[in-house]
Amino acid sequence: MRKILISILFVLGASFGYSQGNIQTDKPYGYLYCHMSDEGEWTSFALSKDGKVFHDLLDGKPVYDTKKLNGIEGGSRDAFITRAYNNKGFVMTTTDMCVKNSHQWFNYGLNLLKSKDLIHWTSVTFDFRRGPAIFCDPEAPDFYKDYSKICRVWAPQIMWDADYVWPDGEQGGYFIYYSLLNEKEDKYDRIFYSYADKSFTKLTKPRLLIDWGYATIDTDINWLKSDGMYHLMIKKEGGKPGIFTSSSKVLTGPWPEPDESDYVDFEGKKKCEGPSAFQLIGEDTWQVGYIEYSSKPKHYRICKADQYLRNFHDPMDIQGVKAPQHGSFLWITKKEYNRLEKWNKKMMR
């Protein structure tokens, strides 16, 4: 009986392209680079057939109306996209922020967006200043005494957690992780997490994920088949600054401090952030995108890493994208690829 059950689970996993939080298509054809535009605070798409040379959709302009779907400031940063838990559609998170309007590096919430076709999107916005009322678990303890002093909610990302159990017994939730800063109660930015439900419209109260005693932002988590562990890449702003890695057997941690001898070191003293790891189709090693933002002009780079998401090497600038910035990469099918190309031609007439 146990062997039969394992076989059934294996078949289900293969049919959904699912493995411990990484939802992928089982018919990959190309790549979607979903990112914040460096020309403005909106979300842009670019396509590639090889994961190396991309081309912009809509000439790099917004793929949805940010003023309509980003409910606090009307600006969208740090876009992260993945497939829905059941492989029927897509979900995206963005930082709700518009520095152009506010002229300050503060913001107050995040956006959860979903789509069936990558073209038409709906969203729910969470303004963390409003406090416990916006969250779906009012009985849970509050990390902060005063939510109104939250002044940064940055770079949310998504991982499906099939093992999460809701109070009503429902199983499975989207693990949303992001950095928070409360100007009254925090000394520095730390990584927190919440869970979103299957409808991608409800969010639990924030819980602390990482506190290493200094500021950390821009976390990217992947489950690796190579060792059966979760691996994260993160921007450290304390200790030795830069993009580093950590690993854990459990998604919610504990996450040990990184090995400071293994990091993205080839940029020297140039400042880097926004790591996003992905694999080329058919390969077990990794590619890591990130933004090197202290040079003028900035450089969005992609370097290589081994099957354990370590030993970084061979960085090169992304090719074919006019204004690349913090974003993420997704395998897409031939049907999805062609649909986006057709939509692009229609919109660009």
Secondary structure, DSSP 4 states (H G I P E B T S, - for coil): -HHHHHHHHHHHHHHHTEETTEE--SS--EEEEEEE-TTSSSEEEEEESSSSBEEESGGG--SS-HHHHSTTTS-EEEEEEEE-TTSSSEEEEEEE--HHHH-SS---EEEEEEESSSSS-EEEEEEGGGGGGGSS-TTSPPS-S-GGGEEEEEEEEEEEEEEEE-TTS-EEEEEEEEEEEETTT-SS-EEEEEEE-TTS--BPPPEEEE--SS-EEEEEEEEETTTTEEEEEEEE-SSS-EEEEEEESSTT---PPP-TTSB--TTTT--EEEEEEE--TT-SSEEEEEEE-SSSS-EEEEEEE-TTS-S-EEEEE-BS-SS--SEEEEEE-HHHHHHHHHHHHHHT-
